[in-house]
Amino acid sequence: QVQLVESGGGLVQAGGSLRLSCAASGSIDGPNAMAWFRQRPGKQREFVAFITSRDITNYADAVKGRFTISRDNAKNTVYLQMNSLKPEDTAVYYCAAKPLRTMKYDYWGQGTQVTVSS
């Protein structure tokens, strides 16, 4: 069983930065991926970034060059460093995890609110 808890959200002005954290209890055996998703007001949940257990990363075009995903295996934690924030980044951000071999993210955190003012 894997449990994920996000933290680090808050209110920030456009152009500012935030770092989100996702602490995992338990682990997934073998190769795996952890990811960030977000749900903006009035829109469906969307992919933001992922990182594999071999530190391969990928980003949505909307955040590429501004956001950085990383993981600390010793702390069993994944981070999302968000720079140059825009009002359209306002969303609830969710952490997720899955075995690399599957397509479905089976484990989700409760979400953390990020609000970017203009």
Backbone atoms as SQL, in Angstrom:
CREATE TABLE atoms (id INTEGER PRIMARY KEY, chain TEXT, resi INTEGER, resn TEXT, atom TEXT, x REAL, y REAL, z REAL);
INSERT INTO atoms VALUES
  (1, 'A', 1, 'GLN', 'N', 0.834, -1.176, 0.000),
  (2, 'A', 1, 'GLN', 'CA', 0.000, 0.000, 0.000),
  (3, 'A', 1, 'GLN', 'C', 0.887, 1.250, 0.000),
  (4, 'A', 2, 'VAL', 'N', 0.550, 2.209, -0.859),
  (5, 'A', 2, 'VAL', 'CA', 1.294, 3.454, -0.989),
  (6, 'A', 2, 'VAL', 'C', 0.376, 4.614, -0.642),
  (7, 'A', 3, 'GLN', 'N', 0.854, 5.498, 0.220),
  (8, 'A', 3, 'GLN', 'CA', 0.129, 6.706, 0.564),
  (9, 'A', 3, 'GLN', 'C', 0.979, 7.919, 0.206),
  (10, 'A', 4, 'LEU', 'N', 0.348, 8.940, -0.385),
  (11, 'A', 4, 'LEU', 'CA', 1.032, 10.139, -0.839),
  (12, 'A', 4, 'LEU', 'C', 0.413, 11.359, -0.177),
  (13, 'A', 5, 'VAL', 'N', 1.252, 12.278, 0.291),
  (14, 'A', 5, 'VAL', 'CA', 0.791, 13.498, 0.934),
  (15, 'A', 5, 'VAL', 'C', 1.528, 14.682, 0.337),
  (16, 'A', 6, 'GLU', 'N', 0.779, 15.601, -0.301),
  (17, 'A', 6, 'GLU', 'CA', 1.364, 16.808, -0.886),
  (18, 'A', 6, 'GLU', 'C', 1.422, 17.930, 0.140),
  (19, 'A', 7, 'SER', 'N', 2.373, 18.842, -0.058),
  (20, 'A', 7, 'SER', 'CA', 2.467, 20.045, 0.744),
  (21, 'A', 7, 'SER', 'C', 3.198, 21.111, -0.059),
  (22, 'A', 8, 'GLY', 'N', 3.146, 22.351, 0.413),
  (23, 'A', 8, 'GLY', 'CA', 3.893, 23.435, -0.197),
  (24, 'A', 8, 'GLY', 'C', 3.084, 24.397, -1.034),
  (25, 'A', 9, 'GLY', 'N', 1.803, 24.134, -1.207),
  (26, 'A', 9, 'GLY', 'CA', 0.967, 25.047, -1.968),
  (27, 'A', 9, 'GLY', 'C', 0.727, 26.343, -1.219),
  (28, 'A', 10, 'GLY', 'N', 0.165, 27.317, -1.927),
  (29, 'A', 10, 'GLY', 'CA', -0.120, 28.597, -1.316),
  (30, 'A', 10, 'GLY', 'C', -0.447, 29.652, -2.341),
  (31, 'A', 11, 'LEU', 'N', -0.430, 30.901, -1.894),
  (32, 'A', 11, 'LEU', 'CA', -0.734, 32.059, -2.730),
  (33, 'A', 11, 'LEU', 'C', 0.563, 32.761, -3.101),
  (34, 'A', 12, 'VAL', 'N', 0.739, 33.042, -4.386),
  (35, 'A', 12, 'VAL', 'CA', 1.951, 33.696, -4.868),
  (36, 'A', 12, 'VAL', 'C', 1.588, 34.632, -6.011),
  (37, 'A', 13, 'GLN', 'N', 2.351, 35.711, -6.159),
  (38, 'A', 13, 'GLN', 'CA', 2.138, 36.636, -7.270),
  (39, 'A', 13, 'GLN', 'C', 2.728, 36.089, -8.560),
  (40, 'A', 14, 'ALA', 'N', 2.179, 36.520, -9.683),
  (41, 'A', 14, 'ALA', 'CA', 2.725, 36.136, -10.982),
  (42, 'A', 14, 'ALA', 'C', 4.212, 36.455, -11.042),
  (43, 'A', 15, 'GLY', 'N', 4.979, 35.509, -11.590),
  (44, 'A', 15, 'GLY', 'CA', 6.423, 35.640, -11.652),
  (45, 'A', 15, 'GLY', 'C', 7.148, 35.028, -10.481),
  (46, 'A', 16, 'GLY', 'N', 6.433, 34.658, -9.449),
  (47, 'A', 16, 'GLY', 'CA', 7.030, 34.080, -8.265),
  (48, 'A', 16, 'GLY', 'C', 7.264, 32.588, -8.380),
  (49, 'A', 17, 'SER', 'N', 7.702, 31.990, -7.275),
  (50, 'A', 17, 'SER', 'CA', 8.067, 30.575, -7.248),
  (51, 'A', 17, 'SER', 'C', 7.464, 29.871, -6.043),
  (52, 'A', 18, 'LEU', 'N', 7.232, 28.584, -6.201),
  (53, 'A', 18, 'LEU', 'CA', 6.825, 27.694, -5.121),
  (54, 'A', 18, 'LEU', 'C', 7.483, 26.346, -5.337),
  (55, 'A', 19, 'ARG', 'N', 7.712, 25.608, -4.258),
  (56, 'A', 19, 'ARG', 'CA', 8.162, 24.234, -4.357),
  (57, 'A', 19, 'ARG', 'C', 7.175, 23.323, -3.646),
  (58, 'A', 20, 'LEU', 'N', 6.595, 22.412, -4.401),
  (59, 'A', 20, 'LEU', 'CA', 5.685, 21.427, -3.854),
  (60, 'A', 20, 'LEU', 'C', 6.451, 20.168, -3.463),
  (61, 'A', 21, 'SER', 'N', 6.005, 19.515, -2.405),
  (62, 'A', 21, 'SER', 'CA', 6.587, 18.258, -1.961),
  (63, 'A', 21, 'SER', 'C', 5.513, 17.184, -1.910),
  (64, 'A', 22, 'CYS', 'N', 5.910, 15.956, -2.184),
  (65, 'A', 22, 'CYS', 'CA', 5.027, 14.809, -2.084),
  (66, 'A', 22, 'CYS', 'C', 5.765, 13.723, -1.330),
  (67, 'A', 23, 'ALA', 'N', 5.338, 13.468, -0.113),
  (68, 'A', 23, 'ALA', 'CA', 5.963, 12.451, 0.727),
  (69, 'A', 23, 'ALA', 'C', 5.211, 11.141, 0.586),
  (70, 'A', 24, 'ALA', 'N', 5.942, 10.074, 0.299),
  (71, 'A', 24, 'ALA', 'CA', 5.352, 8.761, 0.105),
  (72, 'A', 24, 'ALA', 'C', 5.660, 7.858, 1.288),
  (73, 'A', 25, 'SER', 'N', 4.643, 7.165, 1.763),
  (74, 'A', 25, 'SER', 'CA', 4.836, 6.086, 2.723),
  (75, 'A', 25, 'SER', 'C', 4.523, 4.779, 2.012),
  (76, 'A', 26, 'GLY', 'N', 5.356, 3.775, 2.232),
  (77, 'A', 26, 'GLY', 'CA', 5.285, 2.581, 1.417),
  (78, 'A', 26, 'GLY', 'C', 6.019, 2.820, 0.108),
  (79, 'A', 27, 'SER', 'N', 6.132, 1.778, -0.713),
  (80, 'A', 27, 'SER', 'CA', 6.856, 1.898, -1.967),
  (81, 'A', 27, 'SER', 'C', 6.310, 0.909, -2.983),
  (82, 'A', 28, 'ILE', 'N', 6.622, 1.176, -4.241),
  (83, 'A', 28, 'ILE', 'CA', 6.261, 0.297, -5.347),
  (84, 'A', 28, 'ILE', 'C', 7.490, -0.507, -5.726),
  (85, 'A', 29, 'ASP', 'N', 7.339, -1.821, -5.778),
  (86, 'A', 29, 'ASP', 'CA', 8.455, -2.689, -6.132),
  (87, 'A', 29, 'ASP', 'C', 8.802, -2.543, -7.604),
  (88, 'A', 30, 'GLY', 'N', 10.099, -2.548, -7.898),
  (89, 'A', 30, 'GLY', 'CA', 10.561, -2.488, -9.271),
  (90, 'A', 30, 'GLY', 'C', 10.492, -1.086, -9.848),
  (91, 'A', 31, 'PRO', 'N', 10.727, -0.966, -11.171),
  (92, 'A', 31, 'PRO', 'CA', 10.687, 0.350, -11.807),
  (93, 'A', 31, 'PRO', 'C', 9.339, 1.029, -11.617),
  (94, 'A', 32, 'ASN', 'N', 9.374, 2.334, -11.388),
  (95, 'A', 32, 'ASN', 'CA', 8.139, 3.051, -11.122),
  (96, 'A', 32, 'ASN', 'C', 8.247, 4.484, -11.613),
  (97, 'A', 33, 'ALA', 'N', 7.118, 5.164, -11.601),
  (98, 'A', 33, 'ALA', 'CA', 7.065, 6.573, -11.962),
  (99, 'A', 33, 'ALA', 'C', 6.233, 7.325, -10.946),
  (100, 'A', 34, 'MET', 'N', 6.657, 8.535, -10.644),
  (101, 'A', 34, 'MET', 'CA', 5.860, 9.449, -9.848),
  (102, 'A', 34, 'MET', 'C', 5.595, 10.684, -10.692),
  (103, 'A', 35, 'ALA', 'N', 4.443, 11.275, -10.483),
  (104, 'A', 35, 'ALA', 'CA', 4.009, 12.342, -11.370),
  (105, 'A', 35, 'ALA', 'C', 3.253, 13.416, -10.613),
  (106, 'A', 36, 'TRP', 'N', 3.170, 14.582, -11.241),
  (107, 'A', 36, 'TRP', 'CA', 2.308, 15.660, -10.792),
  (108, 'A', 36, 'TRP', 'C', 1.236, 15.900, -11.838),
  (109, 'A', 37, 'PHE', 'N', 0.008, 16.017, -11.383),
  (110, 'A', 37, 'PHE', 'CA', -1.121, 16.439, -12.185),
  (111, 'A', 37, 'PHE', 'C', -1.711, 17.699, -11.563),
  (112, 'A', 38, 'ARG', 'N', -2.539, 18.402, -12.315),
  (113, 'A', 38, 'ARG', 'CA', -3.229, 19.553, -11.760),
  (114, 'A', 38, 'ARG', 'C', -4.623, 19.662, -12.346),
  (115, 'A', 39, 'GLN', 'N', -5.508, 20.293, -11.603),
  (116, 'A', 39, 'GLN', 'CA', -6.850, 20.570, -12.068),
  (117, 'A', 39, 'GLN', 'C', -7.113, 22.060, -11.907),
  (118, 'A', 40, 'ARG', 'N', -7.168, 22.765, -13.038),
  (119, 'A', 40, 'ARG', 'CA', -7.427, 24.189, -13.041),
  (120, 'A', 40, 'ARG', 'C', -8.923, 24.448, -12.967),
  (121, 'A', 41, 'PRO', 'N', -9.319, 25.613, -12.467),
  (122, 'A', 41, 'PRO', 'CA', -10.752, 25.899, -12.327),
  (123, 'A', 41, 'PRO', 'C', -11.497, 25.731, -13.644),
  (124, 'A', 42, 'GLY', 'N', -12.570, 24.963, -13.613),
  (125, 'A', 42, 'GLY', 'CA', -13.396, 24.760, -14.786),
  (126, 'A', 42, 'GLY', 'C', -12.817, 23.830, -15.832),
  (127, 'A', 43, 'LYS', 'N', -11.695, 23.165, -15.543),
  (128, 'A', 43, 'LYS', 'CA', -11.061, 22.281, -16.506),
  (129, 'A', 43, 'LYS', 'C', -10.845, 20.897, -15.899),
  (130, 'A', 44, 'GLN', 'N', -10.573, 19.912, -16.750),
  (131, 'A', 44, 'GLN', 'CA', -10.302, 18.559, -16.300),
  (132, 'A', 44, 'GLN', 'C', -8.876, 18.434, -15.780),
  (133, 'A', 45, 'ARG', 'N', -8.645, 17.412, -14.991),
  (134, 'A', 45, 'ARG', 'CA', -7.314, 17.145, -14.491),
  (135, 'A', 45, 'ARG', 'C', -6.353, 16.879, -15.651),
  (136, 'A', 46, 'GLU', 'N', -5.150, 17.449, -15.574),
  (137, 'A', 46, 'GLU', 'CA', -4.177, 17.338, -16.645),
  (138, 'A', 46, 'GLU', 'C', -2.801, 16.959, -16.122),
  (139, 'A', 47, 'PHE', 'N', -2.030, 16.322, -16.977),
  (140, 'A', 47, 'PHE', 'CA', -0.669, 15.923, -16.662),
  (141, 'A', 47, 'PHE', 'C', 0.247, 17.135, -16.604),
  (142, 'A', 48, 'VAL', 'N', 1.158, 17.150, -15.624),
  (143, 'A', 48, 'VAL', 'CA', 2.137, 18.218, -15.487),
  (144, 'A', 48, 'VAL', 'C', 3.559, 17.707, -15.727),
  (145, 'A', 49, 'ALA', 'N', 3.974, 16.668, -15.005),
  (146, 'A', 49, 'ALA', 'CA', 5.340, 16.154, -15.115),
  (147, 'A', 49, 'ALA', 'C', 5.431, 14.775, -14.482),
  (148, 'A', 50, 'PHE', 'N', 6.403, 13.966, -14.929),
  (149, 'A', 50, 'PHE', 'CA', 6.682, 12.700, -14.254),
  (150, 'A', 50, 'PHE', 'C', 8.176, 12.471, -14.148),
  (151, 'A', 51, 'ILE', 'N', 8.538, 11.592, -13.244),
  (152, 'A', 51, 'ILE', 'CA', 9.922, 11.175, -13.083),
  (153, 'A', 51, 'ILE', 'C', 9.933, 9.688, -12.757),
  (154, 'A', 52, 'THR', 'N', 10.799, 8.931, -13.424),
  (155, 'A', 52, 'THR', 'CA', 10.901, 7.501, -13.185),
  (156, 'A', 52, 'THR', 'C', 11.922, 7.210, -12.105),
  (157, 'A', 53, 'SER', 'N', 11.987, 5.942, -11.687),
  (158, 'A', 53, 'SER', 'CA', 12.959, 5.524, -10.687),
  (159, 'A', 53, 'SER', 'C', 14.390, 5.610, -11.202),
  (160, 'A', 54, 'ARG', 'N', 14.584, 5.795, -12.503),
  (161, 'A', 54, 'ARG', 'CA', 15.897, 6.054, -13.079),
  (162, 'A', 54, 'ARG', 'C', 16.089, 7.534, -13.441),
  (163, 'A', 55, 'ASP', 'N', 15.234, 8.392, -12.904),
  (164, 'A', 55, 'ASP', 'CA', 15.345, 9.840, -13.051),
  (165, 'A', 55, 'ASP', 'C', 15.144, 10.321, -14.480),
  (166, 'A', 56, 'ILE', 'N', 14.400, 9.579, -15.271),
  (167, 'A', 56, 'ILE', 'CA', 13.962, 10.075, -16.568),
  (168, 'A', 56, 'ILE', 'C', 12.732, 10.945, -16.343),
  (169, 'A', 57, 'THR', 'N', 12.719, 12.125, -16.944),
  (170, 'A', 57, 'THR', 'CA', 11.650, 13.087, -16.714),
  (171, 'A', 57, 'THR', 'C', 10.956, 13.471, -18.000),
  (172, 'A', 58, 'ASN', 'N', 9.736, 13.979, -17.855),
  (173, 'A', 58, 'ASN', 'CA', 8.989, 14.528, -18.971),
  (174, 'A', 58, 'ASN', 'C', 8.039, 15.588, -18.424),
  (175, 'A', 59, 'TYR', 'N', 7.715, 16.571, -19.267),
  (176, 'A', 59, 'TYR', 'CA', 6.898, 17.706, -18.849),
  (177, 'A', 59, 'TYR', 'C', 5.841, 18.031, -19.882),
  (178, 'A', 60, 'ALA', 'N', 4.716, 18.531, -19.395),
  (179, 'A', 60, 'ALA', 'CA', 3.727, 19.099, -20.292),
  (180, 'A', 60, 'ALA', 'C', 4.289, 20.364, -20.930),
  (181, 'A', 61, 'ASP', 'N', 3.891, 20.628, -22.173),
  (182, 'A', 61, 'ASP', 'CA', 4.401, 21.801, -22.880),
  (183, 'A', 61, 'ASP', 'C', 4.127, 23.097, -22.114),
  (184, 'A', 62, 'ALA', 'N', 3.013, 23.163, -21.410),
  (185, 'A', 62, 'ALA', 'CA', 2.627, 24.385, -20.728),
  (186, 'A', 62, 'ALA', 'C', 3.578, 24.764, -19.603),
  (187, 'A', 63, 'VAL', 'N', 4.327, 23.799, -19.066),
  (188, 'A', 63, 'VAL', 'CA', 5.207, 24.072, -17.934),
  (189, 'A', 63, 'VAL', 'C', 6.672, 23.863, -18.267),
  (190, 'A', 64, 'LYS', 'N', 6.985, 23.369, -19.442),
  (191, 'A', 64, 'LYS', 'CA', 8.362, 23.078, -19.821),
  (192, 'A', 64, 'LYS', 'C', 9.222, 24.336, -19.759),
  (193, 'A', 65, 'GLY', 'N', 10.376, 24.217, -19.110),
  (194, 'A', 65, 'GLY', 'CA', 11.269, 25.343, -18.949),
  (195, 'A', 65, 'GLY', 'C', 11.008, 26.166, -17.708),
  (196, 'A', 66, 'ARG', 'N', 9.869, 25.967, -17.065),
  (197, 'A', 66, 'ARG', 'CA', 9.526, 26.709, -15.850),
  (198, 'A', 66, 'ARG', 'C', 9.465, 25.815, -14.614),
  (199, 'A', 67, 'PHE', 'N', 9.009, 24.571, -14.784),
  (200, 'A', 67, 'PHE', 'CA', 8.861, 23.634, -13.673),
  (201, 'A', 67, 'PHE', 'C', 9.948, 22.571, -13.752),
  (202, 'A', 68, 'THR', 'N', 10.387, 22.082, -12.594),
  (203, 'A', 68, 'THR', 'CA', 11.358, 21.005, -12.522),
  (204, 'A', 68, 'THR', 'C', 10.897, 19.962, -11.517),
  (205, 'A', 69, 'ILE', 'N', 10.814, 18.702, -11.951),
  (206, 'A', 69, 'ILE', 'CA', 10.468, 17.606, -11.057),
  (207, 'A', 69, 'ILE', 'C', 11.744, 16.892, -10.638),
  (208, 'A', 70, 'SER', 'N', 11.806, 16.474, -9.383),
  (209, 'A', 70, 'SER', 'CA', 12.957, 15.749, -8.870),
  (210, 'A', 70, 'SER', 'C', 12.496, 14.811, -7.767),
  (211, 'A', 71, 'ARG', 'N', 13.371, 13.882, -7.383),
  (212, 'A', 71, 'ARG', 'CA', 13.024, 12.972, -6.301),
  (213, 'A', 71, 'ARG', 'C', 14.222, 12.720, -5.418),
  (214, 'A', 72, 'ASP', 'N', 13.951, 12.490, -4.147),
  (215, 'A', 72, 'ASP', 'CA', 14.956, 12.165, -3.153),
  (216, 'A', 72, 'ASP', 'C', 14.605, 10.781, -2.640),
  (217, 'A', 73, 'ASN', 'N', 15.328, 9.775, -3.108),
  (218, 'A', 73, 'ASN', 'CA', 14.992, 8.400, -2.761),
  (219, 'A', 73, 'ASN', 'C', 15.194, 8.106, -1.270),
  (220, 'A', 74, 'ALA', 'N', 16.180, 8.755, -0.658),
  (221, 'A', 74, 'ALA', 'CA', 16.424, 8.547, 0.766),
  (222, 'A', 74, 'ALA', 'C', 15.245, 9.014, 1.606),
  (223, 'A', 75, 'LYS', 'N', 14.601, 10.102, 1.181),
  (224, 'A', 75, 'LYS', 'CA', 13.447, 10.637, 1.897),
  (225, 'A', 75, 'LYS', 'C', 12.128, 10.132, 1.337),
  (226, 'A', 76, 'ASN', 'N', 12.190, 9.356, 0.250),
  (227, 'A', 76, 'ASN', 'CA', 10.987, 8.841, -0.407),
  (228, 'A', 76, 'ASN', 'C', 10.027, 9.982, -0.744),
  (229, 'A', 77, 'THR', 'N', 10.582, 11.032, -1.340),
  (230, 'A', 77, 'THR', 'CA', 9.843, 12.258, -1.604),
  (231, 'A', 77, 'THR', 'C', 10.104, 12.742, -3.021),
  (232, 'A', 78, 'VAL', 'N', 9.070, 13.255, -3.672),
  (233, 'A', 78, 'VAL', 'CA', 9.197, 13.877, -4.980),
  (234, 'A', 78, 'VAL', 'C', 8.838, 15.354, -4.848),
  (235, 'A', 79, 'TYR', 'N', 9.504, 16.200, -5.635),
  (236, 'A', 79, 'TYR', 'CA', 9.321, 17.636, -5.566),
  (237, 'A', 79, 'TYR', 'C', 8.907, 18.192, -6.923),
  (238, 'A', 80, 'LEU', 'N', 8.242, 19.325, -6.883),
  (239, 'A', 80, 'LEU', 'CA', 7.964, 20.091, -8.088),
  (240, 'A', 80, 'LEU', 'C', 8.345, 21.541, -7.816),
  (241, 'A', 81, 'GLN', 'N', 9.469, 21.969, -8.386),
  (242, 'A', 81, 'GLN', 'CA', 9.894, 23.356, -8.291),
  (243, 'A', 81, 'GLN', 'C', 9.215, 24.142, -9.398),
  (244, 'A', 82, 'MET', 'N', 8.443, 25.147, -9.025),
  (245, 'A', 82, 'MET', 'CA', 7.668, 25.929, -9.973),
  (246, 'A', 82, 'MET', 'C', 8.194, 27.360, -9.975),
  (247, 'A', 83, 'ASN', 'N', 8.738, 27.796, -11.104),
  (248, 'A', 83, 'ASN', 'CA', 9.261, 29.143, -11.266),
  (249, 'A', 83, 'ASN', 'C', 8.462, 29.895, -12.321),
  (250, 'A', 84, 'SER', 'N', 8.604, 31.206, -12.329),
  (251, 'A', 84, 'SER', 'CA', 7.929, 32.061, -13.311),
  (252, 'A', 84, 'SER', 'C', 6.446, 31.738, -13.397),
  (253, 'A', 85, 'LEU', 'N', 5.809, 31.658, -12.253),
  (254, 'A', 85, 'LEU', 'CA', 4.408, 31.248, -12.199),
  (255, 'A', 85, 'LEU', 'C', 3.498, 32.256, -12.886),
  (256, 'A', 86, 'LYS', 'N', 2.468, 31.735, -13.529),
  (257, 'A', 86, 'LYS', 'CA', 1.482, 32.522, -14.247),
  (258, 'A', 86, 'LYS', 'C', 0.110, 32.312, -13.622),
  (259, 'A', 87, 'PRO', 'N', -0.806, 33.268, -13.784),
  (260, 'A', 87, 'PRO', 'CA', -2.157, 33.062, -13.258),
  (261, 'A', 87, 'PRO', 'C', -2.805, 31.773, -13.749),
  (262, 'A', 88, 'GLU', 'N', -2.514, 31.353, -14.973),
  (263, 'A', 88, 'GLU', 'CA', -3.087, 30.127, -15.498),
  (264, 'A', 88, 'GLU', 'C', -2.526, 28.857, -14.859),
  (265, 'A', 89, 'ASP', 'N', -1.500, 28.990, -14.012),
  (266, 'A', 89, 'ASP', 'CA', -1.004, 27.861, -13.235),
  (267, 'A', 89, 'ASP', 'C', -1.848, 27.605, -11.993),
  (268, 'A', 90, 'THR', 'N', -2.776, 28.489, -11.694),
  (269, 'A', 90, 'THR', 'CA', -3.655, 28.308, -10.544),
  (270, 'A', 90, 'THR', 'C', -4.424, 27.001, -10.680),
  (271, 'A', 91, 'ALA', 'N', -4.304, 26.129, -9.682),
  (272, 'A', 91, 'ALA', 'CA', -4.919, 24.810, -9.754),
  (273, 'A', 91, 'ALA', 'C', -4.717, 24.087, -8.434),
  (274, 'A', 92, 'VAL', 'N', -5.436, 22.983, -8.280),
  (275, 'A', 92, 'VAL', 'CA', -5.106, 22.010, -7.254),
  (276, 'A', 92, 'VAL', 'C', -4.104, 21.045, -7.865),
  (277, 'A', 93, 'TYR', 'N', -2.958, 20.889, -7.224),
  (278, 'A', 93, 'TYR', 'CA', -1.900, 20.023, -7.721),
  (279, 'A', 93, 'TYR', 'C', -1.909, 18.705, -6.960),
  (280, 'A', 94, 'TYR', 'N', -1.875, 17.598, -7.707),
  (281, 'A', 94, 'TYR', 'CA', -1.937, 16.254, -7.147),
  (282, 'A', 94, 'TYR', 'C', -0.675, 15.472, -7.465),
  (283, 'A', 95, 'CYS', 'N', -0.192, 14.728, -6.497),
  (284, 'A', 95, 'CYS', 'CA', 0.893, 13.782, -6.684),
  (285, 'A', 95, 'CYS', 'C', 0.316, 12.412, -6.982),
  (286, 'A', 96, 'ALA', 'N', 0.978, 11.654, -7.860),
  (287, 'A', 96, 'ALA', 'CA', 0.508, 10.327, -8.224),
  (288, 'A', 96, 'ALA', 'C', 1.696, 9.388, -8.426),
  (289, 'A', 97, 'ALA', 'N', 1.440, 8.087, -8.318),
  (290, 'A', 97, 'ALA', 'CA', 2.492, 7.094, -8.490),
  (291, 'A', 97, 'ALA', 'C', 1.939, 5.838, -9.141),
  (292, 'A', 98, 'LYS', 'N', 2.814, 5.114, -9.858),
  (293, 'A', 98, 'LYS', 'CA', 2.409, 3.880, -10.507),
  (294, 'A', 98, 'LYS', 'C', 3.627, 3.034, -10.816),
  (295, 'A', 99, 'PRO', 'N', 3.441, 1.704, -10.982),
  (296, 'A', 99, 'PRO', 'CA', 4.522, 0.904, -11.563),
  (297, 'A', 99, 'PRO', 'C', 4.788, 1.375, -12.982),
  (298, 'A', 100, 'LEU', 'N', 6.038, 1.361, -13.416),
  (299, 'A', 100, 'LEU', 'CA', 6.378, 1.827, -14.745),
  (300, 'A', 100, 'LEU', 'C', 5.687, 1.004, -15.825),
  (301, 'A', 101, 'ARG', 'N', 5.444, -0.264, -15.565),
  (302, 'A', 101, 'ARG', 'CA', 4.879, -1.170, -16.565),
  (303, 'A', 101, 'ARG', 'C', 3.399, -0.934, -16.833),
  (304, 'A', 102, 'THR', 'N', 2.715, -0.173, -16.000),
  (305, 'A', 102, 'THR', 'CA', 1.288, 0.059, -16.163),
  (306, 'A', 102, 'THR', 'C', 1.014, 1.447, -16.727),
  (307, 'A', 103, 'MET', 'N', -0.200, 1.641, -17.213),
  (308, 'A', 103, 'MET', 'CA', -0.608, 2.917, -17.765),
  (309, 'A', 103, 'MET', 'C', -1.392, 3.765, -16.768),
  (310, 'A', 104, 'LYS', 'N', -1.956, 3.147, -15.762),
  (311, 'A', 104, 'LYS', 'CA', -2.835, 3.810, -14.816),
  (312, 'A', 104, 'LYS', 'C', -2.076, 4.217, -13.558),
  (313, 'A', 105, 'TYR', 'N', -2.310, 5.452, -13.121),
  (314, 'A', 105, 'TYR', 'CA', -1.791, 5.898, -11.835),
  (315, 'A', 105, 'TYR', 'C', -2.755, 5.438, -10.751),
  (316, 'A', 106, 'ASP', 'N', -2.326, 4.482, -9.940),
  (317, 'A', 106, 'ASP', 'CA', -3.182, 3.861, -8.938),
  (318, 'A', 106, 'ASP', 'C', -3.171, 4.584, -7.603),
  (319, 'A', 107, 'TYR', 'N', -2.153, 5.377, -7.352),
  (320, 'A', 107, 'TYR', 'CA', -1.985, 6.023, -6.054),
  (321, 'A', 107, 'TYR', 'C', -1.981, 7.527, -6.226),
  (322, 'A', 108, 'TRP', 'N', -2.769, 8.208, -5.388),
  (323, 'A', 108, 'TRP', 'CA', -2.952, 9.659, -5.478),
  (324, 'A', 108, 'TRP', 'C', -2.906, 10.303, -4.109),
  (325, 'A', 109, 'GLY', 'N', -2.360, 11.505, -4.055),
  (326, 'A', 109, 'GLY', 'CA', -2.440, 12.316, -2.859),
  (327, 'A', 109, 'GLY', 'C', -3.737, 13.088, -2.794),
  (328, 'A', 110, 'GLN', 'N', -3.889, 13.874, -1.739),
  (329, 'A', 110, 'GLN', 'CA', -5.135, 14.612, -1.515),
  (330, 'A', 110, 'GLN', 'C', -5.187, 15.938, -2.267),
  (331, 'A', 111, 'GLY', 'N', -4.058, 16.401, -2.765),
  (332, 'A', 111, 'GLY', 'CA', -3.982, 17.650, -3.496),
  (333, 'A', 111, 'GLY', 'C', -3.578, 18.821, -2.622),
  (334, 'A', 112, 'THR', 'N', -2.936, 19.812, -3.248),
  (335, 'A', 112, 'THR', 'CA', -2.575, 21.051, -2.573),
  (336, 'A', 112, 'THR', 'C', -2.878, 22.222, -3.503),
  (337, 'A', 113, 'GLN', 'N', -3.480, 23.268, -2.958),
  (338, 'A', 113, 'GLN', 'CA', -3.932, 24.407, -3.751),
  (339, 'A', 113, 'GLN', 'C', -2.782, 25.359, -4.045),
  (340, 'A', 114, 'VAL', 'N', -2.639, 25.732, -5.314),
  (341, 'A', 114, 'VAL', 'CA', -1.708, 26.765, -5.744),
  (342, 'A', 114, 'VAL', 'C', -2.520, 27.870, -6.401),
  (343, 'A', 115, 'THR', 'N', -2.389, 29.090, -5.893),
  (344, 'A', 115, 'THR', 'CA', -3.096, 30.234, -6.448),
  (345, 'A', 115, 'THR', 'C', -2.085, 31.295, -6.843),
  (346, 'A', 116, 'VAL', 'N', -2.115, 31.707, -8.110),
  (347, 'A', 116, 'VAL', 'CA', -1.200, 32.710, -8.639),
  (348, 'A', 116, 'VAL', 'C', -2.009, 33.945, -8.988),
  (349, 'A', 117, 'SER', 'N', -1.726, 35.045, -8.333),
  (350, 'A', 117, 'SER', 'CA', -2.449, 36.286, -8.555),
  (351, 'A', 117, 'SER', 'C', -1.777, 37.096, -9.651),
  (352, 'A', 118, 'SER', 'N', -2.575, 37.891, -10.363),
  (353, 'A', 118, 'SER', 'CA', -2.071, 38.728, -11.446),
  (354, 'A', 118, 'SER', 'C', -1.738, 40.129, -10.984);
